[in-house]
Amino acid sequence: MSFSLNKACKKRKRCPKIFRFHSFADPGCPITPSGPFRDNVRFFLQEAGELEDYKVFGNPIWRTLLIHDKTKPMVPLYTIEEDVNQSSHPFCDRCRSLGWGGHFVTKRRYHFIIPMDNWWHKSLSEGALDSQNHHLLHGVIHCNGYGHLLCINGVEGGSKVLSGREIVDLWDRICINLRARKIGVEDASYKRSMDLRLLHGVAYGHSWFGRWGYRFCRGSFGVTEQKYYEAIEALATLELEKIVKDFSKTNCLLHKEIKQMIRYYRDMSEAQIITIRDLLRFMLTVRSRSRAPVSKITDISSAAAPPMKEKSAARYKKFSCAVTCMDSRWPTRRLEFAAQVIVDALKENKAAKSGSCGMTRQEVRDAARLHIGDTGLLDYVLKSLNNVIVGNFVVRRKVNPSTHILEYTIHELGNEFKALEPPGVMAVVESSWVPGNDVYNDVFYLYKNVLLGYPDSEPMDLVAQTILDSRHFVKEWALRDEMGQHVLKFICHLKGNFMDTKSELGEIVMVPLHATVGDLKLAAEAALRDTYCIAEGLIVTEIAELMDVGDEEVLFGLIQSGMELSVRGIAIDLCTPLKYQRGAGNWKVRCECGACDDDGERMVACDICEVWQHTRCCGIHDSETVPPLFMCSSCCDSLVPPRIESGFSVDCVDDFLIPTEPTHLLEYELILQLK
């Protein structure tokens, strides 16, 4: 759907400016910046934006029209200037998750939005600042130059025109052109149900955003930068010969197919393929040999391949035959019983819902757990249930094209589903799968079975989880000092006894070459007033590095351009609630994973000590609700009295110790309340 230029001009006296999508924000287009972001963005809106005749929650909106070079649609880029003082969400949760909670709250933040294709001819709604489902691009930059890339939705995300790579290219050019300082992103990019931070981390040593210079910033659950890169190397350097050897000890079908896949791509490659990184990197550059070509897998939101049509005489193996090849610690009868329980759950779901609705892995697992308590057994059987026959039904799993989640479905055995029952065990493991028919399927096969499902290896599972727990990445631009500009640039930090060291955030200040110390004080005062809520009435009184220098002294030759300076002043608004991005509250975080600060993951607070911990580290699954009363293990240990002491007798009821001595009754009542 293209944007109508005639409609755009009807309500305007002059024709709006139009820029080319793939060259917009190149040097000099639309502006040639020279100052900090807070000044460049105003110049940008003046030169490239058309002020709309409506507002979103009282915030002004500018629109810039970009024409796509290939498909020729008119793409609207909206910029919204949000007044933080009037905002219902003045604090930035993304800053807190990135570790920027100690930054001062800025007065303004600028939202850059490209709506979904079907919204290009409509006005932005009131929920444009919060809803990510209706945007192809949503990035926000605080007026101090720090910002966040909130969402990218390319072809797989619903766009008929723009790919994910094109959108990130545009965003990167905008950040460079406006002189952004640091941009963070929470990487949730995927391709065919594969987390690209794991796939690309192993293949290339960085996340999908690493191609644009985004690097590790902060991990969740106590993951450090060193742990992150050590985990990547541990997986990436796995030798293929070792993988084949380890899989030979478990599932003979997996062993056969992985060995066949490795041989196929080694024969295709002119270079040596030794490690899993070599193999994945080569596969990600190979074009599929199937009839319908597909775009490169490295796109965050590239086109999804059409679902494969079922053959009229599809052939499937019986689960009862397949289990004979499984090198499992569970007996055959238990495997078959677990498979039958799963089939019964799928049958009940199909009967309750019309059509062929599938169940996610978690839903199937939860339903089966009502009858089987061994979760290890369930996970093992669920991994094996794909294109197999259990009783009179065929169990299959595939990715739901709408939700991008793997689902299990059940089909009654008929003419279109024929069992594969060859004479002999070796014939049972024959597969119709052929490597090279679809490179995407081959990559997903390795992703699922090697990166996520390495056989009987808890260390490998922990390594993969470490990479998946590393979501936050950041790109930083150094302070530029272009030749030929007759100015001095400094980074001025607002100092004071009221601040902790984490709150020190410098602001870029520019003065001419002939400026004096007094001029620098005035420039720093104006910059800080214009940027931060806490500095609304600031009066700069001194600069630490120029304490013994008079205000009339010329700066040139006195200090070097690019230095960081400490600025002190009076009339700082210490009473404003808009002080730090983390808000007024001071969370106490101390989790067993090592996390000491909010990392954006779900947490629960102890009702006794009020210390926050991750729900995952406390054994609470993400699908479970947090209990209304929660007590951490430390408080529980300190409240429960010893079992046997002289002069103290206990009775055990409901796993709690019931004291018979009155001195312990208060502690016991508190435990019962928490329970």
C-alpha positions as CSV (number, residue, x, y, z in Angstrom):
1,M,0.0,0.0,0.0
2,S,1.5,3.3,-1.1
3,F,0.9,6.7,0.5
4,S,-1.1,9.0,-1.7
5,L,0.8,12.2,-2.4
6,N,-2.4,14.0,-3.5
7,K,-4.0,13.3,-0.1
8,A,-0.9,14.6,1.6
9,C,-1.1,17.9,-0.3
10,K,-4.8,18.6,0.0
11,K,-4.7,20.2,3.4
12,R,-1.4,22.0,2.8
13,K,-0.7,25.1,0.8
14,R,2.7,23.9,-0.4
15,C,3.9,20.5,-1.6
16,P,5.8,18.6,1.2
17,K,9.4,17.8,0.8
18,I,10.1,14.2,-0.4
19,F,13.4,12.3,0.2
20,R,14.7,9.1,-1.1
21,F,14.4,6.3,1.4
22,H,17.8,4.7,0.8
23,S,19.8,8.0,0.9
24,F,17.8,9.8,3.6
25,A,20.1,10.9,6.5
26,D,23.2,10.5,4.5
27,P,25.8,13.3,5.1
28,G,24.1,16.6,4.2
29,C,20.6,15.0,3.7
30,P,18.6,16.6,5.2
31,I,21.1,18.5,7.4
32,T,24.8,18.9,8.0
33,P,25.0,18.7,11.8
34,S,27.6,20.4,13.8
35,G,26.3,20.6,17.4
36,P,24.9,18.1,19.9
37,F,21.7,16.1,19.4
38,R,19.4,18.5,21.2
39,D,20.2,21.2,18.6
40,N,20.5,18.9,15.6
41,V,17.0,17.4,16.1
42,R,15.4,20.8,16.1
43,F,17.2,21.7,12.9
44,F,16.2,18.4,11.4
45,L,12.5,18.9,12.1
46,Q,12.7,22.4,10.7
47,E,14.3,21.3,7.4
48,A,12.7,17.8,6.8
49,G,9.5,17.7,8.8
50,E,5.9,18.9,8.0
51,L,4.1,19.8,11.2
52,E,0.8,17.9,11.4
53,D,-2.4,19.6,12.4
54,Y,-3.2,17.2,15.2
55,K,-1.3,16.1,18.3
56,V,-0.8,12.8,20.3
57,F,-1.5,13.5,24.0
58,G,-0.7,17.1,23.4
59,N,2.7,16.4,21.8
60,P,3.5,17.9,18.4
61,I,4.1,15.6,15.4
62,W,6.2,16.1,12.3
63,R,6.0,14.0,9.2
64,T,8.7,13.3,6.6
65,L,7.9,11.5,3.3
66,L,10.4,9.0,2.0
67,I,10.0,7.4,-1.4
68,H,11.3,3.8,-1.7
69,D,13.8,3.5,-4.6
70,K,12.6,0.1,-5.8
71,T,8.9,-0.4,-5.1
72,K,8.2,3.4,-5.2
73,P,5.7,3.7,-2.3
74,M,5.7,6.8,-0.2
75,V,6.8,5.8,3.4
76,P,5.8,8.3,6.2
77,L,8.4,8.8,9.0
78,Y,6.8,10.5,12.0
79,T,8.7,12.4,14.7
80,I,7.0,13.1,18.0
81,E,8.5,15.5,20.5
82,E,7.3,14.3,23.9
83,D,7.3,16.7,26.9
84,V,8.4,14.6,29.8
85,N,6.9,16.9,32.4
86,Q,3.4,16.3,30.9
87,S,4.0,12.6,30.2
88,S,2.1,9.8,32.1
89,H,5.4,7.8,32.0
90,P,8.2,10.3,32.7
91,F,10.8,7.7,33.7
92,C,12.4,5.4,31.2
93,D,12.2,1.7,31.9
94,R,14.7,0.9,29.1
95,C,17.3,3.2,30.7
96,R,16.9,1.3,34.0
97,S,17.2,-2.1,32.2
98,L,20.4,-1.0,30.4
99,G,22.0,0.2,33.6
100,W,21.3,3.9,32.9
101,G,19.0,4.3,35.9
102,G,21.4,6.9,37.3
103,H,21.0,9.3,34.4
104,F,19.1,12.5,35.0
105,V,15.6,12.7,33.6
106,T,15.6,14.7,30.4
107,K,13.0,17.3,29.5
108,R,12.2,16.0,26.1
109,R,12.4,12.7,24.1
110,Y,11.9,12.2,20.4
111,H,10.0,9.3,19.0
112,F,10.8,8.2,15.4
113,I,8.0,6.0,14.0
114,I,7.1,4.3,10.8
115,P,3.7,2.8,11.1
116,M,2.5,-0.5,9.6
117,D,1.8,-0.4,5.9
118,N,-2.0,-0.2,6.3
119,W,-1.6,2.8,8.6
120,W,0.4,5.0,6.1
121,H,-2.7,6.9,5.0
122,K,-4.1,7.4,8.5
123,S,-3.3,9.7,11.4
124,L,-1.3,8.3,14.3
125,S,-3.5,7.1,17.2
126,E,-3.3,8.1,20.8
127,G,-1.5,4.8,21.6
128,A,1.3,5.5,19.1
129,L,3.8,6.1,21.8
130,D,3.1,2.7,23.6
131,S,1.9,0.3,20.9
132,Q,4.7,-1.6,19.2
133,N,2.4,-3.9,17.1
134,H,1.4,-1.1,14.7
135,H,4.9,0.1,13.9
136,L,7.6,-1.0,11.5
137,L,10.1,1.2,13.3
138,H,9.9,2.8,16.7
139,G,13.0,4.4,18.2
140,V,13.2,7.0,20.9
141,I,16.1,9.3,21.7
142,H,16.3,11.5,24.8
143,C,17.4,15.1,24.2
144,N,20.8,14.3,25.7
145,G,21.5,11.9,22.8
146,Y,21.0,8.6,24.7
147,G,18.2,6.5,23.2
148,H,16.7,3.1,22.4
149,L,15.6,1.1,19.4
150,L,12.3,-0.2,20.6
151,C,11.0,-2.3,17.7
152,I,11.8,-3.4,14.2
153,N,9.1,-5.2,12.1
154,G,10.1,-6.1,8.6
155,V,8.5,-8.5,6.2
156,E,8.0,-11.3,8.7
157,G,6.6,-8.6,11.1
158,G,3.9,-7.7,8.6
159,S,5.4,-5.3,6.1
160,K,4.8,-5.8,2.4
161,V,7.5,-3.2,1.4
162,L,10.4,-2.9,3.9
163,S,12.7,-5.5,5.1
164,G,14.2,-5.5,8.6
165,R,17.7,-4.7,7.3
166,E,16.4,-1.7,5.3
167,I,14.7,-0.3,8.4
168,V,17.8,-0.7,10.7
169,D,19.9,0.9,7.9
170,L,17.6,3.9,8.0
171,W,17.6,4.1,11.8
172,D,21.4,3.9,11.9
173,R,21.7,6.8,9.4
174,I,19.3,8.9,11.4
175,C,21.3,8.4,14.6
176,I,24.6,9.3,12.8
177,N,23.1,12.3,11.1
178,L,21.6,13.7,14.3
179,R,24.7,12.9,16.4
180,A,23.2,10.5,18.8
181,R,25.6,9.4,21.6
182,K,24.5,6.0,22.7
183,I,21.6,3.8,21.4
184,G,20.6,0.6,23.2
185,V,18.5,-2.2,21.9
186,E,16.9,-5.2,23.6
187,D,17.6,-7.9,21.1
188,A,14.5,-10.1,20.5
189,S,15.1,-10.7,16.8
190,Y,14.2,-14.1,15.5
191,K,13.9,-16.0,12.2
192,R,11.7,-19.0,11.8
193,S,11.5,-19.4,15.6
194,M,15.2,-19.2,16.0
195,D,16.6,-16.5,18.4
196,L,19.2,-14.7,16.2
197,R,21.2,-13.6,19.2
198,L,22.1,-17.3,19.7
199,L,22.3,-18.3,16.0
200,H,24.4,-15.3,14.9
201,G,26.3,-15.3,18.2
202,V,27.6,-18.7,17.3
203,A,28.1,-18.1,13.6
204,Y,29.6,-14.6,13.7
205,G,30.5,-13.9,17.3
206,H,27.9,-11.1,17.7
207,S,24.2,-10.6,17.7
208,W,22.2,-9.8,14.5
209,F,22.5,-6.1,15.4
210,G,26.3,-6.5,15.6
211,R,26.5,-5.7,11.8
212,W,25.6,-2.1,12.7
213,G,28.1,-1.9,15.6
214,Y,25.9,-2.9,18.5
215,R,28.0,-4.6,21.2
216,F,27.3,-6.3,24.5
217,C,26.0,-3.9,27.2
218,R,24.4,-5.8,29.9
219,G,23.3,-9.4,30.6
220,S,20.3,-10.6,32.6
221,F,20.5,-13.0,35.5
222,G,24.1,-11.9,36.4
223,V,25.6,-12.6,32.9
224,T,28.7,-10.5,32.5
225,E,30.5,-9.5,29.2
226,Q,33.2,-12.0,29.9
227,K,30.7,-14.9,30.5
228,Y,28.9,-13.9,27.3
229,Y,31.9,-14.1,25.0
230,E,33.2,-17.2,26.8
231,A,29.8,-18.9,26.2
232,I,29.9,-17.9,22.5
233,E,33.4,-19.4,22.0
234,A,32.5,-22.5,23.9
235,L,29.6,-23.3,21.5
236,A,31.3,-21.9,18.3
237,T,34.4,-23.9,18.7
238,L,32.6,-27.3,18.9
239,E,34.2,-29.5,16.4
240,L,31.9,-31.4,14.0
241,E,33.7,-34.7,14.6
242,K,33.0,-34.4,18.3
243,I,29.3,-33.5,17.6
244,V,28.9,-36.6,15.4
245,K,30.6,-38.8,18.1
246,D,28.4,-37.5,20.9
247,F,25.2,-37.9,18.9
248,S,26.2,-41.5,18.1
249,K,25.8,-42.4,21.8
250,T,22.1,-41.2,21.9
251,N,19.7,-41.1,19.0
252,C,20.7,-43.1,16.0
253,L,18.3,-41.2,13.7
254,L,19.7,-37.8,14.8
255,H,23.2,-39.2,14.4
256,K,22.6,-40.4,10.9
257,E,20.9,-37.1,9.7
258,I,23.5,-34.8,11.3
259,K,26.3,-36.9,9.8
260,Q,24.6,-36.7,6.4
261,M,24.1,-32.9,6.7
262,I,27.8,-32.3,7.6
263,R,29.0,-34.4,4.7
264,Y,26.7,-32.6,2.3
265,Y,27.9,-29.1,3.1
266,R,31.5,-30.1,3.4
267,D,31.4,-31.4,-0.1
268,M,29.8,-28.2,-1.3
269,S,32.3,-25.9,0.4
270,E,35.7,-25.1,-1.1
271,A,37.1,-24.1,2.3
272,Q,37.5,-26.5,5.3
273,I,34.6,-26.8,7.6
274,I,35.8,-27.9,11.0
275,T,33.6,-26.3,13.7
276,I,29.9,-25.6,14.1
277,R,30.7,-21.9,13.5
278,D,32.3,-22.8,10.1
279,L,29.3,-24.9,9.2
280,L,26.6,-22.3,10.2
281,R,28.4,-19.4,8.6
282,F,28.7,-21.3,5.4
283,M,25.0,-22.3,5.5
284,L,23.9,-18.8,6.1
285,T,25.6,-17.7,2.9
286,V,24.3,-20.5,0.7
287,R,21.3,-20.0,-1.5
288,S,18.6,-22.6,-1.2
289,R,18.3,-25.1,-4.0
290,S,14.6,-25.4,-3.7
291,R,12.4,-24.1,-6.5
292,A,11.1,-21.2,-4.5
293,P,14.0,-19.0,-3.6
294,V,14.0,-17.4,-0.2
295,S,15.8,-14.3,1.2
296,K,18.9,-14.5,3.3
297,I,18.3,-15.8,6.8
298,T,20.3,-12.9,8.3
299,D,17.3,-10.6,8.0
300,I,15.6,-9.9,11.3
301,S,12.2,-9.8,9.6
302,S,12.6,-11.1,6.1
303,A,10.0,-12.9,4.1
304,A,8.8,-16.2,5.5
305,A,8.9,-19.1,3.1
306,P,5.4,-20.5,2.2
307,P,4.3,-23.5,4.2
308,M,5.3,-26.8,2.5
309,K,2.3,-28.7,1.0
310,E,1.7,-32.2,2.3
311,K,2.3,-35.0,-0.2
312,S,-0.8,-37.0,-1.0
313,A,0.9,-40.2,0.3
314,A,3.0,-38.9,3.2
315,R,4.8,-41.7,5.0
316,Y,5.4,-41.7,8.8
317,K,7.2,-44.1,11.2
318,K,5.5,-45.7,14.2
319,F,6.6,-44.4,17.6
320,S,6.6,-48.0,18.9
321,C,9.3,-48.9,16.2
322,A,11.3,-45.7,16.7
323,V,11.7,-46.2,20.4
324,T,13.8,-49.3,19.7
325,C,16.5,-47.0,18.3
326,M,16.4,-44.6,21.2
327,D,19.3,-45.0,23.6
328,S,17.2,-43.9,26.5
329,R,17.4,-44.4,30.3
330,W,13.7,-45.0,30.4
331,P,12.2,-48.4,29.4
332,T,10.1,-48.7,26.2
333,R,6.8,-49.1,28.1
334,R,7.3,-45.8,29.9
335,L,8.1,-44.0,26.6
336,E,5.1,-45.4,24.9
337,F,2.9,-44.6,27.9
338,A,4.1,-40.9,27.9
339,A,3.5,-40.7,24.1
340,Q,-0.1,-42.0,24.6
341,V,-0.7,-39.4,27.4
342,I,0.4,-36.6,25.1
343,V,-1.8,-37.9,22.3
344,D,-4.8,-38.0,24.6
345,A,-4.1,-34.4,25.6
346,L,-4.0,-33.4,21.9
347,K,-7.2,-35.3,21.2
348,E,-9.0,-33.5,24.0
349,N,-7.7,-30.1,22.8
350,K,-8.9,-30.9,19.2
351,A,-12.3,-31.9,20.4
352,A,-12.7,-28.8,22.5
353,K,-11.6,-26.5,19.7
354,S,-13.0,-26.6,16.2
355,G,-10.6,-27.1,13.3
356,S,-7.0,-28.3,13.6
357,C,-5.8,-26.1,16.4
358,G,-2.5,-27.1,17.7
359,M,-1.0,-26.9,21.2
360,T,2.3,-25.2,22.1
361,R,5.0,-27.3,23.7
362,Q,4.3,-25.8,27.1
363,E,0.6,-26.4,26.8
364,V,1.2,-30.1,25.9
365,R,3.7,-30.4,28.7
366,D,1.4,-28.9,31.3
367,A,-1.5,-31.2,30.3
368,A,0.7,-34.3,30.4
369,R,2.1,-33.4,33.8
370,L,-1.3,-34.1,35.3
371,H,-0.6,-37.8,34.7
372,I,3.2,-38.0,34.6
373,G,5.4,-36.4,37.2
374,D,8.7,-37.1,35.5
375,T,9.4,-33.9,33.5
376,G,12.6,-35.3,32.1
377,L,10.7,-38.1,30.5
378,L,8.1,-35.7,29.0
379,D,10.8,-33.5,27.5
380,Y,12.5,-36.5,26.0
381,V,9.3,-37.8,24.4
382,L,8.2,-34.4,23.2
383,K,11.5,-34.0,21.4
384,S,10.9,-37.3,19.6
385,L,7.3,-36.7,18.6
386,N,7.4,-35.4,15.0
387,N,5.9,-37.2,12.1
388,V,5.3,-40.3,14.1
389,I,2.3,-42.6,14.6
390,V,1.0,-43.3,18.0
391,G,-2.0,-45.7,18.0
392,N,-4.3,-44.5,15.2
393,F,-3.0,-40.9,15.1
394,V,-0.2,-39.1,13.5
395,V,1.6,-36.5,15.7
396,R,3.3,-33.6,14.0
397,R,4.9,-30.4,15.0
398,K,5.4,-27.2,12.9
399,V,5.7,-23.4,13.4
400,N,2.5,-21.5,13.5
401,P,2.8,-18.8,10.8
402,S,0.8,-16.3,12.9
403,T,2.5,-16.7,16.3
404,H,5.9,-18.0,15.1
405,I,5.6,-20.6,17.9
406,L,6.2,-24.3,17.5
407,E,2.9,-26.3,17.9
408,Y,2.0,-29.9,18.1
409,T,-1.0,-31.2,16.0
410,I,-2.7,-34.5,15.7
411,H,-4.3,-36.2,12.7
412,E,-6.3,-39.4,12.4
413,L,-4.5,-42.1,10.4
414,G,-6.0,-42.5,7.0
415,N,-5.0,-42.8,3.3
416,E,-3.1,-39.6,3.3
417,F,-1.0,-40.7,6.4
418,K,0.6,-44.1,5.7
419,A,2.9,-45.8,8.1
420,L,6.5,-46.6,7.2
421,E,7.0,-50.2,8.3
422,P,10.0,-51.7,6.6
423,P,11.3,-55.1,7.5
424,G,14.1,-54.4,10.0
425,V,15.3,-51.9,12.5
426,M,17.7,-50.2,10.1
427,A,15.0,-49.5,7.6
428,V,12.9,-47.8,10.3
429,V,15.4,-44.9,10.7
430,E,15.4,-44.1,7.0
431,S,14.2,-40.5,6.5
432,S,12.7,-38.7,3.5
433,W,14.7,-35.6,4.6
434,V,17.4,-34.6,2.2
435,P,20.0,-31.9,3.1
436,G,20.1,-28.9,0.8
437,N,16.5,-28.9,-0.3
438,D,15.8,-26.0,2.1
439,V,18.8,-24.3,3.8
440,Y,16.5,-22.7,6.3
441,N,15.2,-26.1,7.5
442,D,18.8,-27.4,7.7
443,V,19.8,-24.4,9.9
444,F,16.8,-24.8,12.1
445,Y,17.6,-28.5,12.4
446,L,21.1,-27.7,13.8
447,Y,19.8,-24.9,15.9
448,K,17.2,-27.1,17.6
449,N,19.3,-30.3,18.0
450,V,22.8,-29.0,18.5
451,L,22.6,-25.4,19.9
452,L,19.6,-26.1,22.1
453,G,19.4,-29.8,22.4
454,Y,22.9,-31.1,22.7
455,P,22.6,-34.7,24.1
456,D,23.1,-35.3,27.8
457,S,25.2,-32.1,28.3
458,E,24.1,-29.8,31.1
459,P,27.2,-27.5,30.5
460,M,26.1,-27.0,26.9
461,D,22.6,-26.1,28.0
462,L,24.0,-23.5,30.4
463,V,26.2,-22.1,27.7
464,A,23.3,-21.6,25.3
465,Q,21.1,-20.1,28.1
466,T,23.9,-17.7,28.9
467,I,23.8,-16.4,25.3
468,L,20.0,-16.2,25.4
469,D,20.1,-14.3,28.7
470,S,22.3,-11.6,27.0
471,R,19.6,-9.3,25.5
472,H,20.9,-5.7,25.9
473,F,23.3,-4.3,23.3
474,V,24.5,-0.7,22.7
475,K,26.1,1.3,20.0
476,E,28.2,4.3,21.0
477,W,29.5,7.3,19.0
478,A,32.5,9.1,20.2
479,L,32.6,12.9,20.5
480,R,33.4,14.3,17.0
481,D,35.8,17.2,16.6
482,E,35.7,17.9,12.8
483,M,38.5,19.8,11.3
484,G,37.6,23.3,10.0
485,Q,35.1,24.0,12.7
486,H,36.2,27.1,14.7
487,V,34.7,25.8,18.0
488,L,35.8,24.2,21.2
489,K,33.8,21.1,22.5
490,F,33.6,20.0,26.1
491,I,31.7,17.4,28.1
492,C,30.4,19.1,31.2
493,H,29.4,17.0,34.2
494,L,27.1,18.4,36.7
495,K,28.6,17.8,40.1
496,G,27.3,18.1,43.6
497,N,27.2,16.6,47.1
498,F,23.7,15.4,46.5
499,M,24.6,13.0,43.7
500,D,26.1,9.5,43.7
501,T,28.8,8.6,41.3
502,K,26.5,6.7,39.0
503,S,24.5,9.8,38.3
504,E,27.3,11.7,36.6
505,L,26.3,12.3,33.1
506,G,28.1,14.8,30.9
507,E,26.4,17.1,28.4
508,I,28.1,18.4,25.2
509,V,28.9,22.1,25.3
510,M,30.3,24.1,22.3
511,V,31.8,27.6,22.4
512,P,33.8,29.6,19.8
513,L,37.6,29.7,19.8
514,H,37.7,33.2,21.3
515,A,35.3,32.3,24.2
516,T,36.3,33.1,27.8
517,V,35.8,31.1,31.0
518,G,32.7,33.1,31.7
519,D,31.3,32.3,28.3
520,L,31.9,28.6,29.0
521,K,30.0,28.8,32.3
522,L,27.0,30.5,30.6
523,A,27.1,27.9,27.7
524,A,27.2,25.0,30.2
525,E,24.4,26.6,32.2
526,A,22.2,27.0,29.1
527,A,22.9,23.4,27.9
528,L,22.1,21.8,31.2
529,R,19.0,23.9,31.7
530,D,17.7,22.9,28.3
531,T,18.3,19.2,28.8
532,Y,17.6,18.1,32.4
533,C,14.6,18.6,34.7
534,I,16.8,18.9,37.7
535,A,18.7,21.8,36.2
536,E,15.7,24.0,35.4
537,G,17.0,26.9,37.4
538,L,20.7,26.1,37.5
539,I,23.3,28.9,37.9
540,V,26.8,27.7,37.2
541,T,29.3,29.1,39.7
542,E,32.5,27.2,39.0
543,I,34.3,24.8,36.8
544,A,36.7,22.5,38.8
545,E,39.4,22.4,36.2
546,L,39.4,26.2,36.0
547,M,39.2,27.1,39.7
548,D,42.1,29.5,39.8
549,V,41.3,31.2,36.4
550,G,39.3,34.4,36.1
551,D,36.1,34.5,34.0
552,E,37.7,37.0,31.6
553,E,40.5,34.5,30.6
554,V,40.3,33.1,27.0
555,L,39.9,29.4,26.8
556,F,42.0,28.8,23.7
557,G,45.4,27.5,24.8
558,L,44.2,27.2,28.3
559,I,42.5,23.8,28.1
560,Q,42.2,21.3,25.2
561,S,39.0,20.8,23.2
562,G,37.3,17.5,24.0
563,M,38.1,17.5,27.7
564,E,35.6,16.4,30.4
565,L,34.9,19.2,32.9
566,S,33.2,19.2,36.3
567,V,30.6,21.9,36.7
568,R,29.2,23.1,40.0
569,G,26.3,25.5,40.6
570,I,23.4,26.6,42.7
571,A,19.6,26.5,42.4
572,I,19.5,22.8,41.5
573,D,16.0,21.5,42.0
574,L,16.6,18.7,44.6
575,C,12.9,18.4,45.4
576,T,11.7,17.4,41.9
577,P,10.5,13.8,41.6
578,L,12.0,13.9,38.0
579,K,15.6,13.4,39.2
580,Y,16.9,10.0,38.0
581,Q,15.6,7.7,35.3
582,R,15.3,4.9,37.9
583,G,12.5,6.9,39.6
584,A,12.2,7.8,43.2
585,G,12.2,4.2,44.5
586,N,15.5,2.6,45.4
587,W,15.1,-1.1,44.8
588,K,17.2,-3.5,46.7
589,V,18.2,-6.3,44.4
590,R,20.2,-9.3,45.6
591,C,19.7,-12.5,43.7
592,E,21.5,-15.8,43.8
593,C,22.4,-15.5,40.1
594,G,24.6,-12.5,41.1
595,A,22.4,-9.7,39.8
596,C,22.5,-6.6,42.0
597,D,20.3,-4.3,39.9
598,D,17.1,-4.3,37.8
599,D,17.9,-6.0,34.5
600,G,14.4,-5.9,33.0
601,E,13.5,-9.5,33.9
602,R,10.5,-10.5,36.1
603,M,11.2,-10.2,39.8
604,V,9.5,-10.8,43.1
605,A,10.1,-9.0,46.4
606,C,10.4,-10.8,49.8
607,D,7.6,-9.7,52.1
608,I,10.1,-9.7,55.0
609,C,13.4,-8.1,53.9
610,E,11.9,-6.4,50.7
611,V,14.8,-7.6,48.6
612,W,14.0,-8.3,45.0
613,Q,15.0,-11.6,43.3
614,H,14.3,-13.1,39.8
615,T,11.2,-15.3,39.8
616,R,13.2,-17.8,37.6
617,C,15.9,-18.0,40.2
618,C,13.3,-18.6,42.9
619,G,11.8,-21.6,40.9
620,I,8.7,-19.7,39.7
621,H,8.1,-20.4,36.0
622,D,7.3,-17.5,33.7
623,S,3.9,-19.0,33.0
624,E,3.1,-19.1,36.8
625,T,1.7,-16.2,38.7
626,V,3.7,-14.7,41.6
627,P,2.4,-15.9,45.0
628,P,0.6,-13.1,47.0
629,L,3.0,-13.8,49.9
630,F,6.6,-14.6,49.2
631,M,9.5,-15.2,51.6
632,C,13.1,-15.6,50.4
633,S,15.2,-18.5,51.5
634,S,17.4,-16.4,53.7
635,C,14.4,-15.0,55.7
636,C,12.8,-18.5,55.8
637,D,16.0,-20.0,57.3
638,S,16.3,-17.2,59.9
639,L,12.7,-17.6,61.0
640,V,12.4,-21.4,61.3
641,P,13.6,-22.5,64.8
642,P,16.0,-25.4,65.3
643,R,14.4,-28.8,65.2
644,I,15.8,-30.1,68.5
645,E,17.1,-28.0,71.3
646,S,17.3,-28.4,75.0
647,G,14.1,-27.3,76.6
648,F,12.4,-27.0,73.2
649,S,10.1,-29.7,71.7
650,V,8.4,-29.6,68.3
651,D,5.7,-31.3,66.3
652,C,5.8,-31.4,62.5
653,V,2.6,-30.5,60.7
654,D,2.5,-29.5,57.0
655,D,6.3,-29.3,56.8
656,F,6.4,-26.5,59.4
657,L,7.7,-26.8,62.9
658,I,5.1,-26.2,65.6
659,P,6.8,-25.0,68.7
660,T,5.4,-25.9,72.1
661,E,7.4,-23.2,74.0
662,P,5.7,-19.8,74.1
663,T,8.9,-17.9,73.3
664,H,8.7,-19.2,69.7
665,L,5.0,-18.7,69.1
666,L,5.5,-15.2,67.6
667,E,7.9,-16.6,64.9
668,Y,5.5,-19.5,64.2
669,E,2.5,-17.2,63.7
670,L,4.5,-15.1,61.2
671,I,5.5,-18.2,59.3
672,L,1.8,-19.3,59.1
673,Q,0.8,-15.9,57.8
674,L,3.4,-16.0,55.1
675,K,2.4,-19.5,54.1
